[in-house]
Structure formats: C-alpha cells, structure tokens
Amino acid sequence: MRKLFKKGERVRNKLDGKVMEVLKYIKNNWIQVKSFDIESKEVRTATVKEDKLSKAA
C-alpha cells in the first residue's frame, strides 16, 4: 500500500477544492480526513479515496 500523505498533513479535495487534514489511513487507498464547515461552524470527518486528493499549497 502506498502512502502519499502523512498524518496531520493538509490536503485539497480535487472535486470541490476544500482543504482537509489527514487523520489516518483506513484501508487500501482510503483516508479518513477532517474539515471545517464554515456555515455550520463544526468539524466534519469523512473518508475519501487517496486519488481524489492532492497536496495543499
């Protein structure tokens, strides 16, 4: 299993452009990430495929 991102690293979602933080790898190419929703002012966690993410600037 390749690991492109490390825990705590900031990544950008290629689909909607949201910046997220890597929490952990779940299984092959699936990553658990957290992001902050500005409208509802809460932290959300989600699982995203690794190829849908890129490194944030």
Chimera marker file (.cmm) of the C-alpha trace (Angstrom):
<marker_set name="trace">
<marker id="1" x="0.000" y="0.000" z="0.000" r="1" g="1" b="0" radius="0.5"/>
<marker id="2" x="1.406" y="3.359" z="-0.977" r="1" g="1" b="0" radius="0.5"/>
<marker id="3" x="1.028" y="6.271" z="1.398" r="1" g="1" b="0" radius="0.5"/>
<marker id="4" x="1.223" y="9.645" z="-0.330" r="1" g="1" b="0" radius="0.5"/>
<marker id="5" x="0.137" y="11.661" z="2.707" r="1" g="1" b="0" radius="0.5"/>
<marker id="6" x="1.204" y="11.635" z="6.346" r="1" g="1" b="0" radius="0.5"/>
<marker id="7" x="-0.990" y="12.044" z="9.404" r="1" g="1" b="0" radius="0.5"/>
<marker id="8" x="-1.680" y="15.718" z="10.111" r="1" g="1" b="0" radius="0.5"/>
<marker id="9" x="-0.832" y="16.848" z="6.578" r="1" g="1" b="0" radius="0.5"/>
<marker id="10" x="-3.109" y="19.332" z="4.799" r="1" g="1" b="0" radius="0.5"/>
<marker id="11" x="-4.621" y="18.091" z="1.543" r="1" g="1" b="0" radius="0.5"/>
<marker id="12" x="-7.005" y="19.571" z="-1.024" r="1" g="1" b="0" radius="0.5"/>
<marker id="13" x="-10.025" y="17.742" z="-2.411" r="1" g="1" b="0" radius="0.5"/>
<marker id="14" x="-9.828" y="17.729" z="-6.213" r="1" g="1" b="0" radius="0.5"/>
<marker id="15" x="-13.618" y="17.687" z="-6.635" r="1" g="1" b="0" radius="0.5"/>
<marker id="16" x="-14.720" y="20.693" z="-4.565" r="1" g="1" b="0" radius="0.5"/>
<marker id="17" x="-11.440" y="22.350" z="-3.545" r="1" g="1" b="0" radius="0.5"/>
<marker id="18" x="-11.913" y="22.027" z="0.238" r="1" g="1" b="0" radius="0.5"/>
<marker id="19" x="-8.794" y="21.873" z="2.378" r="1" g="1" b="0" radius="0.5"/>
<marker id="20" x="-8.752" y="18.912" z="4.766" r="1" g="1" b="0" radius="0.5"/>
<marker id="21" x="-6.413" y="17.364" z="7.311" r="1" g="1" b="0" radius="0.5"/>
<marker id="22" x="-5.395" y="13.693" z="7.158" r="1" g="1" b="0" radius="0.5"/>
<marker id="23" x="-6.422" y="11.725" z="10.258" r="1" g="1" b="0" radius="0.5"/>
<marker id="24" x="-5.478" y="8.161" z="9.281" r="1" g="1" b="0" radius="0.5"/>
<marker id="25" x="-5.369" y="5.532" z="6.549" r="1" g="1" b="0" radius="0.5"/>
<marker id="26" x="-8.293" y="3.117" z="6.824" r="1" g="1" b="0" radius="0.5"/>
<marker id="27" x="-7.536" y="0.527" z="4.129" r="1" g="1" b="0" radius="0.5"/>
<marker id="28" x="-6.140" y="0.432" z="0.603" r="1" g="1" b="0" radius="0.5"/>
<marker id="29" x="-6.235" y="3.987" z="-0.750" r="1" g="1" b="0" radius="0.5"/>
<marker id="30" x="-8.976" y="5.183" z="1.678" r="1" g="1" b="0" radius="0.5"/>
<marker id="31" x="-8.141" y="8.052" z="4.027" r="1" g="1" b="0" radius="0.5"/>
<marker id="32" x="-10.096" y="9.468" z="6.948" r="1" g="1" b="0" radius="0.5"/>
<marker id="33" x="-9.969" y="13.275" z="6.786" r="1" g="1" b="0" radius="0.5"/>
<marker id="34" x="-11.441" y="16.134" z="8.781" r="1" g="1" b="0" radius="0.5"/>
<marker id="35" x="-12.583" y="19.505" z="7.503" r="1" g="1" b="0" radius="0.5"/>
<marker id="36" x="-14.180" y="22.600" z="8.978" r="1" g="1" b="0" radius="0.5"/>
<marker id="37" x="-17.605" y="23.665" z="7.708" r="1" g="1" b="0" radius="0.5"/>
<marker id="38" x="-17.790" y="27.473" z="7.836" r="1" g="1" b="0" radius="0.5"/>
<marker id="39" x="-21.575" y="27.771" z="7.540" r="1" g="1" b="0" radius="0.5"/>
<marker id="40" x="-22.460" y="25.451" z="10.427" r="1" g="1" b="0" radius="0.5"/>
<marker id="41" x="-19.173" y="26.075" z="12.310" r="1" g="1" b="0" radius="0.5"/>
<marker id="42" x="-18.427" y="22.440" z="13.018" r="1" g="1" b="0" radius="0.5"/>
<marker id="43" x="-15.688" y="19.931" z="12.260" r="1" g="1" b="0" radius="0.5"/>
<marker id="44" x="-16.673" y="17.077" z="9.962" r="1" g="1" b="0" radius="0.5"/>
<marker id="45" x="-14.892" y="13.805" z="9.294" r="1" g="1" b="0" radius="0.5"/>
<marker id="46" x="-15.165" y="11.828" z="6.087" r="1" g="1" b="0" radius="0.5"/>
<marker id="47" x="-13.483" y="9.014" z="4.199" r="1" g="1" b="0" radius="0.5"/>
<marker id="48" x="-12.085" y="9.841" z="0.771" r="1" g="1" b="0" radius="0.5"/>
<marker id="49" x="-10.176" y="7.850" z="-1.835" r="1" g="1" b="0" radius="0.5"/>
<marker id="50" x="-6.500" y="8.779" z="-1.985" r="1" g="1" b="0" radius="0.5"/>
<marker id="51" x="-6.568" y="9.617" z="-5.719" r="1" g="1" b="0" radius="0.5"/>
<marker id="52" x="-9.245" y="12.295" z="-5.148" r="1" g="1" b="0" radius="0.5"/>
<marker id="53" x="-6.789" y="14.343" z="-3.021" r="1" g="1" b="0" radius="0.5"/>
<marker id="54" x="-3.738" y="16.471" z="-3.763" r="1" g="1" b="0" radius="0.5"/>
<marker id="55" x="-1.270" y="18.286" z="-1.549" r="1" g="1" b="0" radius="0.5"/>
<marker id="56" x="-2.449" y="21.714" z="-0.410" r="1" g="1" b="0" radius="0.5"/>
<marker id="57" x="-0.213" y="24.707" z="-1.035" r="1" g="1" b="0" radius="0.5"/>
<link id1="1" id2="2" r="1" g="1" b="0" radius="0.2"/>
<link id1="2" id2="3" r="1" g="1" b="0" radius="0.2"/>
<link id1="3" id2="4" r="1" g="1" b="0" radius="0.2"/>
<link id1="4" id2="5" r="1" g="1" b="0" radius="0.2"/>
<link id1="5" id2="6" r="1" g="1" b="0" radius="0.2"/>
<link id1="6" id2="7" r="1" g="1" b="0" radius="0.2"/>
<link id1="7" id2="8" r="1" g="1" b="0" radius="0.2"/>
<link id1="8" id2="9" r="1" g="1" b="0" radius="0.2"/>
<link id1="9" id2="10" r="1" g="1" b="0" radius="0.2"/>
<link id1="10" id2="11" r="1" g="1" b="0" radius="0.2"/>
<link id1="11" id2="12" r="1" g="1" b="0" radius="0.2"/>
<link id1="12" id2="13" r="1" g="1" b="0" radius="0.2"/>
<link id1="13" id2="14" r="1" g="1" b="0" radius="0.2"/>
<link id1="14" id2="15" r="1" g="1" b="0" radius="0.2"/>
<link id1="15" id2="16" r="1" g="1" b="0" radius="0.2"/>
<link id1="16" id2="17" r="1" g="1" b="0" radius="0.2"/>
<link id1="17" id2="18" r="1" g="1" b="0" radius="0.2"/>
<link id1="18" id2="19" r="1" g="1" b="0" radius="0.2"/>
<link id1="19" id2="20" r="1" g="1" b="0" radius="0.2"/>
<link id1="20" id2="21" r="1" g="1" b="0" radius="0.2"/>
<link id1="21" id2="22" r="1" g="1" b="0" radius="0.2"/>
<link id1="22" id2="23" r="1" g="1" b="0" radius="0.2"/>
<link id1="23" id2="24" r="1" g="1" b="0" radius="0.2"/>
<link id1="24" id2="25" r="1" g="1" b="0" radius="0.2"/>
<link id1="25" id2="26" r="1" g="1" b="0" radius="0.2"/>
<link id1="26" id2="27" r="1" g="1" b="0" radius="0.2"/>
<link id1="27" id2="28" r="1" g="1" b="0" radius="0.2"/>
<link id1="28" id2="29" r="1" g="1" b="0" radius="0.2"/>
<link id1="29" id2="30" r="1" g="1" b="0" radius="0.2"/>
<link id1="30" id2="31" r="1" g="1" b="0" radius="0.2"/>
<link id1="31" id2="32" r="1" g="1" b="0" radius="0.2"/>
<link id1="32" id2="33" r="1" g="1" b="0" radius="0.2"/>
<link id1="33" id2="34" r="1" g="1" b="0" radius="0.2"/>
<link id1="34" id2="35" r="1" g="1" b="0" radius="0.2"/>
<link id1="35" id2="36" r="1" g="1" b="0" radius="0.2"/>
<link id1="36" id2="37" r="1" g="1" b="0" radius="0.2"/>
<link id1="37" id2="38" r="1" g="1" b="0" radius="0.2"/>
<link id1="38" id2="39" r="1" g="1" b="0" radius="0.2"/>
<link id1="39" id2="40" r="1" g="1" b="0" radius="0.2"/>
<link id1="40" id2="41" r="1" g="1" b="0" radius="0.2"/>
<link id1="41" id2="42" r="1" g="1" b="0" radius="0.2"/>
<link id1="42" id2="43" r="1" g="1" b="0" radius="0.2"/>
<link id1="43" id2="44" r="1" g="1" b="0" radius="0.2"/>
<link id1="44" id2="45" r="1" g="1" b="0" radius="0.2"/>
<link id1="45" id2="46" r="1" g="1" b="0" radius="0.2"/>
<link id1="46" id2="47" r="1" g="1" b="0" radius="0.2"/>
<link id1="47" id2="48" r="1" g="1" b="0" radius="0.2"/>
<link id1="48" id2="49" r="1" g="1" b="0" radius="0.2"/>
<link id1="49" id2="50" r="1" g="1" b="0" radius="0.2"/>
<link id1="50" id2="51" r="1" g="1" b="0" radius="0.2"/>
<link id1="51" id2="52" r="1" g="1" b="0" radius="0.2"/>
<link id1="52" id2="53" r="1" g="1" b="0" radius="0.2"/>
<link id1="53" id2="54" r="1" g="1" b="0" radius="0.2"/>
<link id1="54" id2="55" r="1" g="1" b="0" radius="0.2"/>
<link id1="55" id2="56" r="1" g="1" b="0" radius="0.2"/>
<link id1="56" id2="57" r="1" g="1" b="0" radius="0.2"/>
</marker_set>
